[in-house]
Amino acid sequence: MQQTAVPDLAHTHARPIHWVATATALSAVLALSSVLQPEPATAVQAGPETRPAPSTCLL
C-alpha cells in the first residue's frame, strides 16, 4: 500500500468525545424542536379590497 505524502490530519480521526458531543447536540436540537413548535396556521377569509381610484393626472 502506498503511503501518502501528507501526514494524517487530526480532524480525520474522530475520538469518542466527539461522538458524545455530536449526540448531545443532536439530542438538544431534537428536544427543542419538539417543544418550540410554531402556532397552527389559520386561514382568514379576507373581504374585498378597496383600492383608491387610479389617478388620471398626467404630469
N, CA and C atoms as a LAMMPS dump frame, in Angstrom:
ITEM: TIMESTEP
0
ITEM: NUMBER OF ATOMS
177
ITEM: BOX BOUNDS ff ff ff
-5.0000000000000000e+02 5.0000000000000000e+02
-5.0000000000000000e+02 5.0000000000000000e+02
-5.0000000000000000e+02 5.0000000000000000e+02
ITEM: ATOMS id mol type element x y z
1 1 1 N 0.85 -1.169 0
2 1 2 C 0 0 0
3 1 3 C 0.897 1.233 0
4 2 1 N 0.558 2.182 -0.822
5 2 2 C 1.376 3.387 -0.962
6 2 3 C 1.065 4.387 0.141
7 3 1 N 2.103 4.959 0.717
8 3 2 C 1.961 5.977 1.745
9 3 3 C 1.664 7.315 1.095
10 4 1 N 0.85 8.136 1.739
11 4 2 C 0.567 9.468 1.209
12 4 3 C 1.653 10.424 1.665
13 5 1 N 1.881 11.448 0.879
14 5 2 C 2.899 12.432 1.206
15 5 3 C 2.438 13.365 2.311
16 6 1 N 1.112 13.476 2.493
17 6 2 C 0.559 14.367 3.508
18 6 3 C 0.368 13.576 4.8
19 7 1 N 0.826 14.113 5.924
20 7 2 C 0.622 13.381 7.183
21 7 3 C -0.862 13.354 7.549
22 8 1 N -1.214 12.381 8.382
23 8 2 C -2.612 12.285 8.835
24 8 3 C -3.009 13.553 9.577
25 9 1 N -4.176 14.044 9.278
26 9 2 C -4.673 15.252 9.928
27 9 3 C -5.444 14.875 11.183
28 10 1 N -5.395 15.751 12.16
29 10 2 C -6.048 15.468 13.438
30 10 3 C -7.559 15.352 13.285
31 11 1 N -8.153 16.132 12.381
32 11 2 C -9.614 16.115 12.272
33 11 3 C -10.143 14.919 11.489
34 12 1 N -9.267 14.065 10.997
35 12 2 C -9.735 12.878 10.278
36 12 3 C -9.962 11.697 11.203
37 13 1 N -9.567 11.827 12.467
38 13 2 C -9.735 10.741 13.436
39 13 3 C -10.69 11.206 14.53
40 14 1 N -11.927 10.751 14.441
41 14 2 C -12.92 11.15 15.44
42 14 3 C -12.718 10.337 16.711
43 15 1 N -12.626 11.027 17.807
44 15 2 C -12.473 10.372 19.106
45 15 3 C -13.855 10.215 19.739
46 16 1 N -13.974 9.345 20.73
47 16 2 C -15.289 9.129 21.361
48 16 3 C -15.92 10.4 21.919
49 17 1 N -15.115 11.33 22.421
50 17 2 C -15.689 12.565 22.966
51 17 3 C -16.377 13.376 21.875
52 18 1 N -15.884 13.285 20.657
53 18 2 C -16.54 13.998 19.551
54 18 3 C -17.904 13.385 19.246
55 19 1 N -17.988 12.046 19.323
56 19 2 C -19.27 11.391 19.085
57 19 3 C -20.26 11.73 20.189
58 20 1 N -19.772 11.804 21.431
59 20 2 C -20.642 12.16 22.55
60 20 3 C -21.128 13.591 22.4
61 21 1 N -20.244 14.504 22.015
62 21 2 C -20.638 15.903 21.831
63 21 3 C -21.642 16.042 20.691
64 22 1 N -21.435 15.295 19.613
65 22 2 C -22.364 15.349 18.477
66 22 3 C -23.73 14.79 18.876
67 23 1 N -23.74 13.681 19.588
68 23 2 C -25.001 13.089 20.023
69 23 3 C -25.739 14.005 20.998
70 24 1 N -24.993 14.672 21.876
71 24 2 C -25.608 15.599 22.827
72 24 3 C -26.222 16.786 22.102
73 25 1 N -25.493 17.341 21.142
74 25 2 C -26.01 18.488 20.388
75 25 3 C -27.244 18.093 19.581
76 26 1 N -27.207 16.926 18.967
77 26 2 C -28.353 16.463 18.181
78 26 3 C -29.565 16.219 19.083
79 27 1 N -29.337 15.663 20.255
80 27 2 C -30.439 15.447 21.204
81 27 3 C -31.042 16.77 21.664
82 28 1 N -30.189 17.764 21.885
83 28 2 C -30.686 19.075 22.304
84 28 3 C -31.536 19.71 21.208
85 29 1 N -31.099 19.608 19.972
86 29 2 C -31.872 20.177 18.858
87 29 3 C -33.213 19.473 18.724
88 30 1 N -33.215 18.164 18.829
89 30 2 C -34.478 17.425 18.725
90 30 3 C -35.417 17.752 19.88
91 31 1 N -34.885 17.877 21.08
92 31 2 C -35.724 18.201 22.232
93 31 3 C -36.323 19.597 22.087
94 32 1 N -35.514 20.552 21.658
95 32 2 C -36.027 21.914 21.49
96 32 3 C -37.04 21.997 20.352
97 33 1 N -36.816 21.242 19.293
98 33 2 C -37.755 21.304 18.175
99 33 3 C -39.104 20.699 18.549
100 34 1 N -39.127 19.762 19.484
101 34 2 C -40.412 19.198 19.9
102 34 3 C -41.146 20.134 20.856
103 35 1 N -40.419 21.001 21.551
104 35 2 C -41.036 21.936 22.495
105 35 3 C -41.432 23.23 21.797
106 36 1 N -40.583 23.728 20.929
107 36 2 C -40.814 25.021 20.277
108 36 3 C -41.459 24.825 18.915
109 37 1 N -42.735 24.573 18.922
110 37 2 C -43.485 24.394 17.685
111 37 3 C -44.164 25.712 17.313
112 38 1 N -44.262 26.014 16.022
113 38 2 C -44.966 27.23 15.616
114 38 3 C -46.468 27.101 15.867
115 39 1 N -47.115 28.235 15.969
116 39 2 C -48.561 28.245 16.138
117 39 3 C -49.216 27.663 14.885
118 40 1 N -50.344 26.993 15.033
119 40 2 C -51.019 26.46 13.852
120 40 3 C -51.499 27.596 12.947
121 41 1 N -51.384 27.38 11.69
122 41 2 C -51.792 28.397 10.717
123 41 3 C -53.31 28.419 10.624
124 42 1 N -53.851 29.606 10.568
125 42 2 C -55.295 29.753 10.396
126 42 3 C -55.532 30.622 9.172
127 43 1 N -56.367 30.14 8.309
128 43 2 C -56.696 30.89 7.113
129 43 3 C -57.86 31.817 7.42
130 44 1 N -57.673 33.067 7.128
131 44 2 C -58.717 34.054 7.363
132 44 3 C -59.218 34.507 5.999
133 45 1 N -60.522 34.439 5.849
134 45 2 C -61.108 34.873 4.586
135 45 3 C -61.106 36.396 4.562
136 46 1 N -60.338 36.955 3.663
137 46 2 C -60.265 38.407 3.557
138 46 3 C -61.437 38.917 2.725
139 47 1 N -61.951 40.051 3.138
140 47 2 C -63.041 40.667 2.389
141 47 3 C -62.496 41.331 1.128
142 48 1 N -63.386 41.86 0.324
143 48 2 C -62.929 42.512 -0.905
144 48 3 C -62.078 43.736 -0.554
145 49 1 N -60.996 43.865 -1.258
146 49 2 C -60.115 45.005 -1.01
147 49 3 C -60.683 46.252 -1.682
148 50 1 N -60.558 47.355 -1.013
149 50 2 C -60.968 48.613 -1.608
150 50 3 C -59.7 49.371 -1.975
151 51 1 N -59.593 49.645 -3.251
152 51 2 C -58.416 50.348 -3.737
153 51 3 C -58.849 51.753 -4.176
154 52 1 N -57.973 52.714 -4
155 52 2 C -58.321 54.049 -4.487
156 52 3 C -58.387 54.051 -6.021
157 53 1 N -59.206 54.926 -6.538
158 53 2 C -59.345 55.041 -7.985
159 53 3 C -58.02 55.442 -8.596
160 54 1 N -57.705 54.923 -9.76
161 54 2 C -56.436 55.28 -10.389
162 54 3 C -56.391 56.766 -10.704
163 55 1 N -55.237 57.319 -10.548
164 55 2 C -55.055 58.74 -10.794
165 55 3 C -55.022 58.998 -12.29
166 56 1 N -55.727 60.037 -12.714
167 56 2 C -55.736 60.391 -14.132
168 56 3 C -54.857 61.584 -14.411
169 57 1 N -54.113 62.003 -13.429
170 57 2 C -53.248 63.174 -13.58
171 57 3 C -51.994 62.767 -14.356
172 58 1 N -51.794 63.378 -15.494
173 58 2 C -50.602 63.102 -16.301
174 58 3 C -49.669 64.294 -16.177
175 59 1 N -48.514 64.073 -15.663
176 59 2 C -47.55 65.171 -15.5
177 59 3 C -46.66 65.305 -16.676
